[in-house]
Amino acid sequence: MPVKTLHRLIIRSFLGPLAFTFFIAVFIFLMQFLWKYIDDLVGKGLEWYVLAELLFYASSTFVPLALPLAILLSSIMTFGNLGEHYELVSMKSAGISLRRIMAPLIVLSIVISISAYYFSDIVLPMANLKFKSLLYDVRKQKLAFNLQEGVFYNGIENYVIRVGKKDKNGNTIYDVMVYDHSDHMGNVKISVAKKGQMELTPDQKNLVLTLHDGYNYQENFDQRDYRDRRQFQVTSFRENRKKFDLLSFTLNRTDEVLFKNNYQMMNLRQLDFSIDSLKGQLVERSDEFSGLINNRMMMINERDSLPDSSMLCVSQKFIAFDSLQKEEQARILTSAIENSRSARELAANTVNDWSSRKELIYKHEVVWHQKFTLAVACLLFFFIGAPLGAIIRKGGLGLPVVISTIFFILFHIVSITGEKYTRAGLLPAYIGMWIAPFMLLPIGLFLTRKATTDSPLLDTETWNKIYSKFTIEGWQKKPVSKNSMPKDENTAAL
């Protein structure tokens, strides 16, 4: 088989599992997202295209998690299938080394890693902007208009509606009570009716409620001495119509410009500019605080200086303080206490401001490094999965899934830990964000070396032989040498 044909075969064997595992991983993360935000999505009358748009943008944000996992799993499956069907053995017997077999997939992995970098720098900020803004609007959206029997419904602004019974068609209601709070005076306007009809206007923006055979109750507050007289007005009606605005139940989109300053919505160039700006603001804030403290101390010294004591030493100032009147001493002490409290509050506020500014800088640096760690993780996971699949020689979705899940969970835990330490300022970003990739590097080099040297590191037959040596059956099957056989008296005599 020509080498080019062999390379095309290996690439086709890799692309199929890669696409399959990638979409499976995205689907799993998407189900986790739906499980988390199910309460914010159900019962709000959202159109199908709004939900489809939200799920599409959410799926785009899951690529940094799904792509490395897919590369790891697909590389294990590809070389595991080749080893399980003895295709690797045939290639090696034909004089083709494992490095040459892996060469086309190494080039493909490099291309995927470069594409992952451009995705995280260009596509991901835009997807985060669309996803976060749409999710914010959906979560802010009110529940759909839904009257239930015997329940006071307050979804319509300035109104509370209660119905005793509803027909099967959902439009005819009975035993209706409507509380009008548009005057913001409490329950001063109440409408009660035996029957009512609900219908929407043609533009679906208003609800028309037609009440039959009822009464309007109203307390009058527009007359003199209404608190003493407590005038109460009752009006009967055969038919009364009320119109309610339903614009609050429609999805109102927030301007995306309000979200663009978030660090998750920036590319590499914008992050660099924002980090420099934030660091410059932090330095300015520090200089401002130092100048404010110096000015405050100068003002305190000028205001509370003792008479004729500017050139005295500290001991002489205490003597001068003792010579003052008690009222003057009390004034100076009170002023000193107030100045101390003010300085303490200023210092505490400044420390909190510094902490928030530094935390924001750390968050920017985390996102900056994540744009590179994604590409590096894709490449490292391939150099772990490919030799691991060649060693274990098992394809399918059994053992490869277990091994890839263990590696991915380990990588994810270390990555999240380093990110938290970086956000807290305990580690610099170039250390905290690169702990996980540097942890994978020696593992990938070790497995690649073992695979290229045909080491039986994870061969099941080798481990079964080692295990059998330490079991009872292994000791029983062990041949006994003649020198170790026991000799009885007769044998010794002979």
C-alpha positions in Angstrom: 0.0 0.0 0.0 1.5 3.4 -1.0 2.3 5.7 1.8 -0.1 8.4 0.6 -3.0 5.9 0.5 -2.1 4.8 4.0 -2.1 8.4 5.2 -5.5 9.0 3.7 -6.8 5.9 5.3 -5.6 7.0 8.7 -7.0 10.5 8.3 -10.4 9.1 7.4 -10.3 6.7 10.3 -9.6 9.7 12.6 -12.0 12.3 11.2 -15.1 10.0 11.7 -14.6 9.4 15.5 -13.5 13.1 15.9 -16.7 14.5 14.5 -18.8 11.9 16.3 -17.2 12.4 19.7 -17.1 16.2 19.3 -20.9 16.5 18.7 -21.6 14.0 21.5 -19.5 16.1 23.9 -21.2 19.3 22.8 -24.6 17.6 23.3 -23.7 16.5 26.8 -22.6 20.0 27.8 -25.7 21.4 26.2 -27.9 19.0 28.3 -26.1 20.2 31.4 -26.8 23.8 30.4 -30.5 23.0 29.9 -30.7 21.3 33.2 -29.2 24.3 34.9 -31.4 26.9 33.3 -34.6 24.9 32.7 -36.5 27.0 35.2 -35.6 30.2 33.3 -36.7 28.8 29.9 -39.9 26.9 30.6 -43.3 28.7 30.8 -42.3 32.0 29.2 -43.9 31.5 25.8 -40.6 31.8 23.9 -40.6 31.2 20.2 -38.8 28.2 18.8 -36.3 30.3 16.9 -35.3 32.2 20.1 -34.6 28.9 21.9 -32.7 27.6 18.8 -30.6 30.7 18.7 -29.8 30.4 22.4 -28.8 26.8 22.1 -26.7 27.5 19.1 -24.7 30.2 20.8 -24.5 28.1 24.0 -23.0 25.2 21.9 -20.4 27.6 20.5 -19.2 28.5 24.0 -18.8 24.8 24.8 -16.2 24.2 22.1 -13.2 24.9 24.4 -14.3 22.0 26.6 -15.6 19.6 23.9 -12.8 19.9 21.3 -9.9 18.7 23.5 -12.0 15.8 24.8 -13.0 14.8 21.3 -9.4 14.8 20.1 -8.3 12.7 23.1 -11.1 10.2 22.6 -11.0 10.0 18.8 -7.2 9.5 18.8 -7.5 6.6 21.4 -10.3 5.0 19.3 -8.4 5.4 16.0 -5.2 3.8 17.1 -7.0 1.4 19.4 -9.0 0.0 16.4 -5.8 -0.2 14.3 -4.1 -2.1 17.1 -7.1 -4.3 17.9 -7.4 -5.5 14.2 -3.6 -6.0 13.9 -3.4 -3.3 11.3 -0.6 -1.5 13.2 1.3 -4.8 13.3 1.0 -5.2 9.5 2.2 -1.6 9.0 5.2 -2.1 11.3 6.0 -5.4 9.6 6.1 -3.6 6.3 8.8 -1.3 7.7 6.5 1.7 8.6 7.3 3.1 12.0 4.7 4.4 14.4 6.0 8.0 14.0 5.4 7.8 10.3 2.0 6.4 10.8 1.2 9.3 13.2 2.7 11.9 10.9 -0.5 12.9 9.0 -2.5 13.1 12.2 0.2 15.2 13.8 -0.1 17.7 10.9 -3.9 17.6 11.2 -3.7 18.1 15.0 -1.5 21.2 14.5 -4.0 22.6 12.0 -6.8 21.9 14.5 -4.8 23.6 17.3 -4.2 26.7 15.1 -7.9 26.8 14.2 -8.8 26.5 17.9 -6.6 29.5 18.7 -8.4 31.6 16.0 -11.7 30.3 17.2 -11.0 31.4 20.8 -9.7 34.8 19.7 -12.3 35.7 17.0 -15.4 33.5 17.2 -15.7 32.8 20.9 -15.9 36.5 22.0 -18.7 37.0 19.6 -20.5 33.9 20.6 -20.1 34.9 24.3 -21.6 38.3 23.5 -24.6 36.8 21.7 -25.1 34.1 24.3 -24.8 36.2 27.4 -27.0 39.0 26.1 -29.7 36.6 24.9 -29.6 34.6 28.2 -29.9 37.8 30.2 -33.0 38.8 28.3 -34.5 35.4 28.5 -34.0 35.1 32.3 -35.4 38.6 32.7 -38.5 37.7 30.6 -41.8 37.2 32.6 -43.7 34.0 32.6 -46.4 33.7 29.9 -49.9 34.9 30.8 -51.5 32.0 32.6 -54.5 32.3 34.8 -55.2 29.4 37.1 -58.3 28.6 39.1 -58.3 29.9 42.6 -54.9 31.6 42.3 -54.2 35.3 42.5 -52.3 36.2 39.4 -50.1 39.4 39.6 -48.2 39.0 36.3 -49.8 42.0 34.8 -48.4 45.3 36.1 -50.7 47.2 38.5 -53.4 44.5 38.4 -54.2 41.3 40.3 -56.7 38.8 38.8 -58.4 35.9 40.4 -60.8 33.4 38.7 -62.8 30.7 40.4 -63.3 28.5 37.3 -62.2 28.3 33.7 -63.9 26.6 30.7 -62.1 24.0 28.7 -61.6 26.5 25.9 -59.6 28.7 28.3 -61.3 31.9 27.2 -64.5 31.8 29.4 -63.9 32.4 33.1 -66.3 32.5 36.1 -66.3 34.2 39.5 -63.8 36.9 38.5 -62.1 39.4 40.8 -59.9 42.2 39.4 -57.8 44.4 41.8 -56.8 47.7 40.2 -53.5 49.1 41.8 -52.9 51.7 39.1 -53.4 54.5 41.6 -50.8 52.9 44.0 -53.2 53.4 46.9 -53.7 49.7 47.7 -57.0 47.7 47.2 -59.2 50.7 46.6 -60.6 49.6 43.3 -62.1 46.1 42.9 -64.2 44.6 40.1 -66.3 41.5 40.7 -68.2 39.6 38.0 -69.9 36.3 37.6 -68.6 35.6 34.2 -65.9 36.9 31.8 -64.4 36.5 28.4 -60.7 36.8 27.5 -59.5 37.6 24.0 -56.3 39.0 22.4 -56.1 41.9 20.1 -55.1 41.1 16.5 -51.6 42.4 17.1 -51.2 40.1 20.2 -50.1 43.1 22.3 -53.2 43.6 24.4 -55.7 41.5 26.4 -59.3 42.5 26.4 -61.3 41.2 29.4 -65.1 41.5 29.1 -66.9 41.1 32.4 -70.6 40.3 32.7 -73.1 40.9 35.6 -70.8 42.3 38.2 -70.0 45.3 40.4 -67.2 47.9 40.7 -66.2 48.8 44.3 -64.2 52.0 44.8 -63.1 54.0 47.8 -63.3 57.8 47.1 -60.2 59.8 48.2 -60.8 62.9 46.2 -63.3 64.5 48.6 -62.8 66.5 51.8 -62.3 64.7 55.1 -62.2 61.3 53.3 -60.5 59.7 56.2 -63.4 60.4 58.5 -66.2 60.0 56.1 -64.9 56.8 54.3 -67.1 57.2 51.3 -67.5 54.0 49.4 -68.9 53.8 45.8 -70.6 50.7 44.3 -71.5 50.5 40.6 -73.3 47.6 39.0 -72.8 46.7 35.3 -74.1 44.2 32.8 -70.9 44.4 30.7 -67.6 46.0 31.5 -64.4 45.8 29.4 -60.9 46.1 30.6 -57.8 46.3 28.5 -54.4 45.1 29.7 -51.1 45.8 28.1 -49.1 42.6 27.3 -45.8 44.2 26.0 -44.1 43.1 29.2 -44.6 39.5 28.1 -42.7 39.9 24.9 -39.0 39.4 24.7 -37.2 42.7 24.8 -33.6 42.6 23.5 -31.0 44.5 25.4 -28.4 46.5 23.4 -25.3 44.3 23.0 -23.1 47.4 23.4 -23.8 47.2 27.2 -22.0 43.8 27.3 -19.0 44.5 25.0 -16.8 45.8 27.9 -16.9 42.4 29.6 -13.6 40.5 29.5 -15.2 37.4 28.0 -16.4 39.4 25.0 -12.9 40.6 24.0 -10.3 39.3 21.6 -6.5 39.3 22.3 -5.9 42.8 21.1 -8.7 44.2 23.2 -7.6 42.3 26.2 -4.1 43.7 25.9 -5.5 47.3 25.7 -7.9 46.7 28.6 -5.2 45.2 30.8 -2.8 48.1 30.2 -5.6 50.6 30.9 -6.6 48.8 34.2 -3.0 48.7 35.4 -2.6 52.4 34.6 -5.8 53.2 36.5 -4.5 51.2 39.5 -1.3 53.2 39.5 -3.2 56.4 39.3 -5.4 55.3 42.1 -2.4 54.4 44.3 -0.8 57.8 43.6 -4.1 59.6 44.3 -4.4 57.8 47.7 -0.8 58.7 48.7 -1.4 62.3 47.8 -4.7 62.3 49.7 -3.1 60.9 52.8 -0.3 63.5 52.7 -2.8 66.3 52.2 -4.9 65.1 55.0 -2.0 64.8 57.4 -0.9 68.3 56.5 -4.4 69.7 57.2 -4.6 67.9 60.5 -1.2 69.2 61.6 -2.2 72.8 60.6 -5.6 72.6 62.3 -4.8 70.8 65.5 -1.3 72.1 66.1 -0.7 73.4 69.6 0.0 77.1 70.1 3.7 78.0 69.8 4.7 74.4 69.5 5.7 74.0 65.9 9.3 73.8 66.7 9.1 71.8 69.9 10.0 68.1 70.2 7.5 65.4 70.9 8.0 65.5 74.7 7.5 69.3 74.7 4.2 68.8 72.8 2.9 66.5 75.5 3.9 69.1 78.1 2.1 71.8 76.1 -0.9 69.5 75.8 -1.1 69.0 79.6 -1.0 72.7 80.1 -4.1 73.3 78.1 -7.6 73.6 79.4 -9.8 70.5 79.7 -12.2 71.8 77.0 -9.3 72.3 74.6 -7.9 68.9 75.4 -11.3 67.3 74.8 -11.6 69.1 71.5 -8.2 67.9 70.4 -8.9 64.3 71.4 -12.3 64.3 69.7 -10.7 65.7 66.6 -8.0 63.1 66.7 -10.5 60.3 67.1 -12.6 61.5 64.2 -9.5 61.9 62.0 -8.4 58.4 62.9 -11.8 56.9 62.0 -11.9 58.9 58.7 -8.4 57.7 57.8 -9.3 54.1 58.7 -12.5 54.2 56.5 -10.5 55.8 53.7 -7.9 53.1 53.9 -10.5 50.3 54.0 -12.4 51.7 51.0 -9.1 52.1 49.1 -8.1 48.5 49.9 -11.5 47.2 48.7 -11.1 49.3 45.5 -7.6 48.0 44.9 -8.8 44.4 45.5 -11.7 44.7 43.0 -9.4 46.4 40.4 -6.7 43.7 40.8 -9.3 40.9 40.6 -10.6 42.4 37.4 -7.1 42.5 36.0 -6.6 38.8 37.0 -9.8 37.9 35.2 -8.6 39.6 32.0 -5.3 37.8 32.3 -7.1 34.4 32.7 -9.1 34.9 29.5 -5.9 36.1 27.7 -4.0 32.9 28.5 -7.0 30.7 27.9 -6.8 31.6 24.2 -3.5 29.8 24.0 -4.1 27.0 26.5 -7.0 25.7 24.3 -4.7 25.3 21.3 -1.9 23.7 23.3 -4.3 21.3 25.1 -5.6 20.0 21.8 -2.1 19.2 20.6 -1.1 17.6 23.9 -4.3 15.5 24.1 -3.4 14.0 20.7 0.1 13.0 21.8 -1.5 11.3 24.8 -4.4 9.6 23.0 -2.6 8.3 19.9 0.2 6.4 21.7 -2.2 5.3 24.4 -4.5 3.8 21.8 -1.5 2.1 20.2 -0.5 0.6 23.5 -3.9 -0.6 24.9 -5.0 -1.9 21.4 -8.7 -1.5 22.2 -11.1 0.4 20.1 -14.8 1.2 20.4 -16.4 3.2 23.1 -15.5 1.0 26.1 -12.1 1.3 27.5 -11.1 4.4 25.4 -14.0 6.3 26.9 -13.0 5.4 30.5 -9.4 6.3 30.0 -10.1 9.6 28.1 -12.6 10.6 30.8 -10.0 10.0 33.5 -7.4 12.1 31.7 -9.9 14.9 30.9 -11.3 15.1 34.4 -7.8 15.3 35.8 -6.9 18.0 33.4 -10.1 19.9 34.0 -9.7 19.8 37.8 -6.1 21.0 37.7 -7.0 23.7 35.2 -9.9 25.0 37.3 -7.7 25.0 40.4 -5.0 27.0 38.7 -7.7 29.4 37.4 -9.1 30.0 40.8 -5.6 30.6 42.3 -5.0 33.1 39.5 -8.2 34.9 40.0 -7.5 35.1 43.7 -4.0 36.6 43.0 -2.2 33.7 44.7 -0.4 32.7 41.5 0.6 34.7 38.4 -1.4 34.0 35.3 1.6 32.5 33.4 1.9 29.9 36.1 -1.7 29.2 37.2 -3.1 28.9 33.7 -0.3 26.7 32.4 -0.1 24.2 35.2 -2.5 21.7 33.5 -0.7 21.8 30.1 2.7 21.4 31.7 1.3 18.4 33.6 0.2 16.8 30.3 3.5 17.4 28.6 5.6 14.7 30.4 2.7 12.3 30.2 2.5 12.7 26.4 6.3 12.4 26.0 6.3 9.3 28.2 3.5 7.5 26.3 4.9 8.5 22.9 8.3 7.0 23.8 6.7 3.8 25.1 4.5 3.4 22.0 7.4 4.0 19.6 9.5 1.4 21.4 6.6 -1.2 21.4 6.6 -1.3 25.2 3.9 -3.6 26.7 3.0 -0.9 29.2 -0.8 -1.4 29.1 -1.0 -4.7 27.3 -3.6 -6.9 29.0 -1.8 -10.1 28.2 1.4 -8.8 29.9 -0.5 -7.7 33.0 -2.4 -11.1 33.1 0.9 -12.9 33.1 2.2 -10.7 35.9 -0.9 -11.2 37.9 -0.9 -15.0 37.4 2.6 -15.2 38.9 1.3 -13.8 42.2 -1.9 -15.9 42.5 -2.3 -19.4 44.0 -3.0 -20.9 40.6 0.3 -19.5 39.2 2.3 -21.0 42.1 0.6 -24.3 41.5 1.4 -24.3 37.8 5.0 -23.4 38.5 7.3 -26.3 37.6 9.3 -27.8 40.4 13.1 -28.4 39.9 14.7 -31.7 40.8 17.0 -30.0 43.3 14.1 -28.6 45.2 12.3 -32.0 45.6 12.2 -33.4 49.2 14.3 -36.4 49.9 13.0 -39.2 52.2 15.1 -41.8 54.0 14.9 -44.4 51.3 15.9 -42.0 48.6 18.8 -40.9 50.7 19.9 -44.5 51.2 19.9 -45.2 47.5 
